[in-house]
């Protein structure tokens, strides 16, 4: 941890950060949003959906990169009832051609 911080203060800060993530709702926390969206865009040519908390600036940048490099766009629908966001896309159907088949 950080030098000079009392364990009680560190514990309160960790609990507060956890409560903020839970309050935001969604299936993944804010640090994993971009990875989930990338996997959705590489997935099968079918509609994938995920509910996340509020989008982080990093996630918005990743959405732009996914659009530019893969041509996948996401439908973004904010939920008026809470802070969560529903994202949906159609994947590119990426297949691992190096994988051996029997």
C-alpha positions as CSV (number, residue, x, y, z in Angstrom):
1,X,0.0,0.0,0.0
2,X,0.9,3.6,0.3
3,X,3.3,4.7,3.0
4,X,1.9,6.8,5.7
5,X,-1.7,5.8,5.2
6,X,-3.5,4.2,8.2
7,X,-5.1,0.8,7.4
8,X,-8.5,2.1,8.5
9,X,-8.4,4.9,5.9
10,X,-7.3,2.6,3.2
11,X,-10.1,0.2,4.1
12,X,-12.7,3.0,3.9
13,X,-11.3,4.2,0.6
14,X,-11.5,0.6,-0.8
15,X,-15.1,0.1,0.5
16,X,-16.2,3.5,-1.0
17,X,-14.7,2.5,-4.4
18,X,-16.5,-0.8,-4.3
19,X,-19.8,0.8,-3.4
20,X,-19.5,3.2,-6.3
21,X,-18.9,0.3,-8.7
22,X,-21.9,-1.5,-7.3
23,X,-24.1,1.6,-7.5
24,X,-23.2,2.0,-11.1
25,X,-24.7,-1.4,-11.9
26,X,-23.8,-3.5,-14.9
27,X,-22.1,-6.9,-15.5
28,X,-18.5,-5.7,-15.4
29,X,-16.7,-3.0,-13.4
30,X,-15.4,0.2,-15.0
31,X,-11.9,-1.2,-15.5
32,X,-13.1,-4.2,-17.6
33,X,-15.6,-2.4,-19.8
34,X,-13.2,-2.0,-22.7
35,X,-12.2,-5.7,-22.7
36,X,-15.8,-6.9,-22.7
37,X,-16.7,-4.6,-25.6
38,X,-13.6,-5.8,-27.6
39,X,-14.6,-9.4,-27.1
40,X,-18.2,-8.6,-28.1
41,X,-17.0,-7.0,-31.3
42,X,-14.8,-9.9,-32.2
43,X,-17.5,-12.5,-31.4
44,X,-19.9,-14.2,-33.8
45,X,-21.9,-12.4,-36.4
46,X,-24.9,-12.2,-34.0
47,X,-26.1,-9.5,-31.7
48,X,-24.3,-9.3,-28.3
49,X,-25.5,-7.2,-25.4
50,X,-24.1,-6.1,-22.1
51,X,-25.1,-3.8,-19.4
52,X,-22.3,-1.7,-17.8
53,X,-22.1,1.2,-15.4
54,X,-21.4,4.7,-16.7
55,X,-18.9,4.6,-19.6
56,X,-15.4,5.8,-18.7
57,X,-13.4,8.0,-21.0
58,X,-11.0,5.1,-21.7
59,X,-14.0,2.9,-22.8
60,X,-15.2,5.7,-25.1
61,X,-11.8,5.8,-26.7
62,X,-11.8,2.0,-27.2
63,X,-15.3,2.3,-28.8
64,X,-13.8,4.7,-31.3
65,X,-10.9,2.4,-32.0
66,X,-13.2,-0.6,-32.5
67,X,-15.3,1.4,-34.9
68,X,-12.2,2.6,-36.9
69,X,-10.3,-0.8,-37.0
70,X,-13.1,-3.4,-37.0
71,X,-16.0,-1.4,-38.4
72,X,-18.2,-2.4,-35.5
73,X,-20.6,0.2,-34.1
74,X,-22.4,-0.1,-30.9
75,X,-26.0,0.9,-30.1
76,X,-25.8,2.7,-26.7
77,X,-28.9,3.1,-24.6
78,X,-28.7,4.7,-21.2
79,X,-31.1,3.4,-18.6
80,X,-33.1,6.3,-17.2
81,X,-33.8,4.3,-14.0
82,X,-30.2,4.1,-12.9
83,X,-26.7,4.9,-14.0
84,X,-26.3,1.8,-16.2
85,X,-25.9,1.7,-20.0
86,X,-27.0,-1.1,-22.3
87,X,-24.6,-1.6,-25.3
88,X,-25.4,-3.9,-28.2
89,X,-23.4,-4.8,-31.4
90,X,-23.1,-7.3,-34.1
91,X,-19.7,-9.0,-34.0
92,X,-17.3,-9.5,-37.0
93,X,-17.2,-13.3,-36.6
94,X,-13.5,-13.5,-36.0
95,X,-12.2,-17.1,-36.3
96,X,-8.8,-18.5,-35.3
97,X,-7.4,-19.9,-38.5
98,X,-4.3,-21.3,-36.8
99,X,-6.4,-23.6,-34.6
100,X,-6.2,-27.2,-35.6
101,X,-9.3,-29.0,-36.4
102,X,-9.8,-32.7,-36.3
